[in-house]
Amino acid sequence: MSKKTNISECIRNMHEHSASLLLMLLLCADLAFFAFHAINTMTPFLNDLFSLEKDRGYPEMYQYLKWFWIIIVLAYISILRRSFCYIAWGLVFTYFLCDDVLRIHETTGGNIGRYIGGNLNITPPFGLGLRDLGQLVAAPAWGMILLPPVAWAYLQGSQAFKKMSQDMLLLILALGFFGVFVDAAHVAIQLGYRVNFILGVIEDGGEMLVASLMLWYVFLLSVRDESATSYLYDFVRVVLTKRST
């Protein structure tokens, strides 16, 4: 079987009508918010609540809903499959929701930054501020707190749960790329208004798109049989294998 056929087969096996429809609707809403953000930035026709970068703005409220829906769907899957392992991932997304609403990692990062500034002779590289450096430290620190329940669930879970966890880790790495590394680049790179606008869209827009993929993925798990054998990890592995040959 050719690699092209393998990729097509992976895509086909990941397709389920209701889940694919949900993903299309989520992505359309994301793109609409991107357009509103551009209109708000370039014209006087909309207010700042449409900005991707506005705290408590409409796009951010939309993100809150995604996290909440993911938590609900994971709870449903836990009941459906009679496995408490999925609750461990529910805790991770509960943190994501609380973090967005309460600004946990920003507050923690600010405290760490103040500690670094007051006690350690460290100058942040690349033009970053102490708060930015603190946030880079806070993100993996919170990850280490959330890791033990997921690791325990992974060891105790079924093969299907292990596959799901691998996929979720890939999506969280993508979320971290936009939320941590692109965020740091957004602060460090100051090459004018246009570059700043593009980096802002990549950062916040990337987070929105990944959250949509996460919601689509858990919904897909809830409507397809547990014995399904096609997962995102397999698709990524096939794509990377194809690119390396």
C-alpha positions in Angstrom: 0.0 0.0 0.0 1.4 3.4 -0.9 2.1 6.2 1.6 -0.5 8.4 -0.2 -3.1 5.6 0.3 -2.1 5.3 3.9 -2.7 9.1 4.5 -6.0 8.9 2.7 -7.0 5.9 4.7 -6.1 7.7 8.0 -8.1 10.7 7.0 -11.1 8.6 6.0 -10.9 6.6 9.3 -10.9 9.8 11.3 -14.0 11.1 9.5 -17.4 10.8 11.2 -20.2 12.9 9.8 -21.4 14.7 12.9 -17.8 15.3 14.2 -16.6 16.6 10.9 -19.6 18.9 10.7 -18.8 20.2 14.2 -15.2 20.8 13.2 -16.3 22.8 10.1 -18.6 25.0 12.2 -15.9 25.6 14.8 -13.3 26.5 12.1 -15.8 28.8 10.4 -16.4 30.6 13.7 -12.7 30.9 14.3 -12.2 32.4 10.8 -15.0 34.8 11.5 -13.3 36.0 14.6 -10.0 36.4 12.7 -11.9 38.6 10.2 -13.5 40.7 13.0 -10.1 41.2 14.6 -8.7 42.5 11.3 -11.6 44.8 10.8 -11.4 46.1 14.3 -7.6 46.7 13.9 -7.8 48.4 10.5 -11.1 50.3 10.7 -13.2 52.2 13.3 -16.2 50.0 12.6 -15.9 47.6 15.5 -14.9 47.9 19.2 -12.0 46.2 21.0 -14.2 43.4 22.3 -13.7 41.8 18.8 -9.9 41.8 19.2 -8.2 38.4 19.6 -5.9 40.1 22.1 -8.6 41.7 24.3 -9.0 40.2 27.8 -12.6 39.1 28.2 -13.3 39.9 24.6 -15.7 37.9 22.4 -13.0 35.6 21.0 -11.7 34.8 24.5 -15.3 34.1 25.7 -15.6 31.7 22.8 -12.5 29.9 24.0 -14.0 29.6 27.4 -17.0 27.7 25.8 -14.6 25.3 24.0 -12.8 24.4 27.2 -16.1 23.9 29.0 -17.6 21.8 26.2 -14.4 19.6 26.2 -14.8 19.0 30.0 -18.4 18.0 29.5 -17.7 15.7 26.6 -14.8 14.0 28.5 -17.1 13.5 31.5 -19.7 11.9 29.1 -17.0 9.6 27.6 -15.9 8.6 31.1 -19.5 7.5 31.9 -20.0 6.0 28.5 -16.9 3.8 28.7 -17.1 3.3 32.4 -13.5 4.6 32.9 -12.4 7.2 35.3 -9.1 7.6 33.3 -10.7 10.3 31.1 -11.4 12.4 34.2 -7.6 13.0 34.4 -7.7 14.8 31.0 -10.8 16.6 32.2 -8.7 18.0 35.0 -6.2 19.3 32.5 -8.9 21.1 30.6 -10.4 22.4 33.8 -7.0 24.0 34.4 -7.1 25.5 30.9 -10.5 27.0 31.6 -9.5 28.4 35.0 -6.2 29.6 33.6 -8.0 31.6 30.9 -10.6 33.0 33.2 -8.4 33.7 36.3 -5.1 34.4 34.5 -3.3 31.8 36.6 -0.1 31.4 34.6 0.1 35.2 34.0 -0.2 35.8 37.8 2.2 33.0 38.6 4.6 34.2 36.0 4.5 37.7 37.4 5.3 36.4 40.9 8.1 34.3 39.5 9.4 37.3 37.5 9.4 39.5 40.6 11.3 36.8 42.5 13.9 36.6 39.8 14.2 40.3 39.7 14.5 40.7 43.4 16.7 37.7 44.2 18.6 36.5 41.2 20.9 38.4 38.9 19.3 37.3 35.7 18.7 39.4 32.7 16.0 37.9 30.4 17.3 37.3 26.8 15.9 38.5 23.5 14.3 41.6 25.0 11.9 39.7 27.2 10.7 41.2 30.5 11.0 39.5 33.9 7.3 38.7 33.7 7.7 37.1 30.3 10.6 35.0 31.7 8.4 34.1 34.7 5.7 32.9 32.4 8.1 30.7 30.5 9.0 29.1 33.8 5.4 28.9 35.1 4.0 27.0 32.0 6.1 23.8 32.5 5.8 24.1 36.3 2.0 23.8 36.0 2.5 21.0 33.5 4.4 19.1 36.1 1.6 19.5 38.6 -1.0 18.2 36.1 1.2 15.4 34.8 0.9 12.8 37.7 -2.9 12.2 37.3 -2.5 11.8 33.6 0.5 9.5 33.9 -1.4 7.4 36.4 -4.4 7.2 34.2 -2.2 6.3 31.2 -0.7 3.4 33.1 -4.1 2.2 34.2 -6.0 2.9 31.1 -7.0 0.8 28.1 -5.2 0.7 24.8 -7.8 3.1 23.4 -7.1 5.5 26.3 -3.4 5.3 25.7 -3.8 6.1 22.0 -6.1 9.0 22.9 -3.6 10.3 25.4 -0.9 10.3 22.8 -3.1 12.3 20.5 -4.0 14.7 23.2 -0.3 15.3 24.1 0.3 16.2 20.4 -2.5 18.7 20.5 -1.3 20.2 23.9 2.2 20.5 22.4 0.7 22.5 19.5 -1.2 24.7 22.0 2.0 25.3 24.0 3.8 26.2 20.8 1.4 29.1 20.1 0.7 30.0 23.8 4.3 30.0 25.0 6.8 30.2 22.2 4.9 32.3 19.7 3.8 34.5 22.7 7.5 35.0 23.6 8.4 35.8 20.0 5.5 38.3 19.9 7.1 40.1 22.8 10.7 39.8 21.7 10.3 40.7 18.0 9.6 44.3 17.5 9.8 44.9 13.7 6.9 47.3 13.3 3.1 47.3 13.3 2.6 44.8 10.6 4.9 42.1 12.0 3.3 42.7 15.5 -0.2 42.3 14.0 0.8 39.0 12.2 2.5 37.5 15.3 -0.5 38.4 17.4 -2.9 36.7 14.9 -0.6 33.6 14.8 -0.4 33.4 18.6 -4.1 33.9 19.5 -5.5 32.5 16.3 -3.3 29.4 16.6 -4.6 28.8 20.1 -8.2 29.1 18.9 -7.6 26.7 16.0 -5.9 24.1 18.3 -8.8 24.4 20.8 -11.3 23.7 18.0 -9.3 20.6 17.0 -9.3 19.5 20.6 -13.1 19.9 20.9 -13.6 18.1 17.6 -11.3 15.3 18.7 -13.0 14.5 22.0 -16.4 14.8 20.3 -15.2 12.3 17.7 -14.2 9.9 20.5 -17.7 10.2 22.0 -19.5 9.2 18.8 -17.2 6.5 17.4 -16.6 2.9 18.7 -13.9 2.4 21.2 -12.4 -0.3 19.0 -11.5 2.3 16.3 -7.9 1.9 15.2 -7.1 5.3 13.6 -5.7 8.1 15.7 -4.0 11.5 15.1 -0.6 10.1 16.2 -0.8 7.5 13.4 -1.7 10.2 10.9 1.2 12.4 12.0 3.6 9.5 11.9 2.6 8.6 8.3 2.9 12.2 7.2 6.4 12.6 8.8 7.5 9.3 7.2 6.3 10.4 3.8 8.2 13.7 4.2 11.4 12.0 5.2 11.5 9.8 2.0 
